[in-house]
C-alpha cells in the first residue's frame, strides 16, 4: 500500500466538497450500518477466534454501541451541521454573526485491540458523520477482527473516502510520517506519546483516548450486595481488558471483610466455571499480556481466584487483598482480570494518595452519603465516571467520553464526537450601507468615551 498515494487520493476527494453535503454523509452512515448488520455473523466469528468472545458480549459491548451512535448521527447531523447565529454586540453594529461547522479534512483513526470493533469503527463513523474522509488503522493484535474490518470496508467503500490499512508498528509509523487534518488514537499512554509527538511535526490536532489506574471508592454506607454485583460485572467483562474498568478498589476498613466476601460470592454466581473460558468470559489477548498479568498475581496476596492456564491464555477473576499503593500491582494500569482491594481508615489521606498520581480516565464512588460523594467528585480530577455504578457512563452518548492529563486529550461520543472532528468557523457579516467613523483616526477623548460606553 502506497500511503502517500492513498492520502493524496483522499485529500483530492475531500477537496471536491462532496463529503460536506449532509445527504451524502447520511447515505454513508446508513451504508455502514447495513454492512455491519448484514455481516454480523462474520464479525462474531472473527472476534471469537481472537478472544473467544461470545456473541452476547460482542453485541452488547461492541456492535450495539456502534448502531446506537450511527442512529444518533442520522437523527442529529442535519441540526449539528447548520450554521448557528450568535449575538454581535454594539461594537460591530450593524452586522450579524454566525458560526459555520465544517469538516477538518483527511483523518486518521488508530484503533485499540481490547474492543476492536467499537474502538476502531466508532471514531471512524464519527469522522464520517462530521464530513471527513477516513483512513482506519485497526490494531494488529486481534488479527481476525482486523481482517474482517478491512474486507467489509475496503470492499464496500472507495479508498479515496474510507479505507482500512492493516499492519503493525511499521505501517503505523509510515502513516504518521504524513500530514493529516486530524488523528484519533485509542491505546496506551506510551504509544499515545509517540502519536502526539508525530502529530506535532505537522501541527495536526489529536484526540488521545488513553487509560490509567481508575479508582473505585466504596464507603461504609454502600449497599454491599449491589456494589459487589456492579463492580464484578464492570471489572471482569472482557476479562478486565477495559480502559474504564475499576482498576482498584478503595474500601472503608470497617466493611472490608464483608465487601471481600460479597465480591467472592458475586464471582461465584456470575462465572460457573472458574477454571476455563466460558460463555460469560474470554481470553487474554496474547501470551505477552498473559505472562505480565500472571506475574502480578504471583506478586500479590490472592483472596480469591488466581487460576491460570497459559495454553488457553486464561486467568480467572482474581481478587487481591492486603494491598498497598507501593505494591507492584499498583504501579501501572492492570488491564486484566485482577482486582486489588486497599482498605482505608481516613478518606482524606486516601484522596491525597489518588491525587498524587496521574489523573485517571475514570473514577467511581459507591455510597449513599451525598456530601461525601460530592466531595470526591469535586476534589478529584478524572475523565468521567459514575456514582453507584461503573463503566455504564460510556453508554450515554450525551456524556462526552475522554480523559484528562495522562488519561487523554479530547473527547467523543454523540455531539462531543461530532465536535472533535469539526472546525467551527466564525463569521462577522457586515453590510456596506453604514460605517461609523468612531474607530478611525483622528482619535479623540469623546471617541474613547463612546467606545468605553459600548464595551463596558
Secondary structure, 3 states (H helix, E strand, C coil): CCHHHHHHHHHHHHCCCHHHCHHHHHHHHHHHHHHHHHCHHHHHHHHHHHHCCCHHHHHHHHHHHHHHHHHHHHHHHHHHHCCEEECCCHHHCCEEEEEEEEECCEEEEECCCCCCCHHHHHHHHHHHHCCCEEEEECCCCCHHHHHHHHHHHHCCCCCCCEEECCCCHHHHHHHHCCCCCEEEEECCHHHHHHHHHHHHCCCCCEEEECCCCCEEEECCCCCHHHHHHHHHHHHHHHHHCCCCCCCEEEEEHHHHHHHHHHHHHHHHHHCCCCCCCCCCCCCCCCHHHHHHHHHHHHHCCEEECCCEECCCCEECCEEECCCCCCCHHHCCCCCCCEEEEEEECCHHHHHHHHHCCCCEEEEEEECCCHHHHHHHHHHCCEEEEEECCCCHHHHCCCCCEECCHHHEECEECHHHHHHHCEEEEEEEEECCCCCCCCCCCCCCHHHHHHHHHHHC
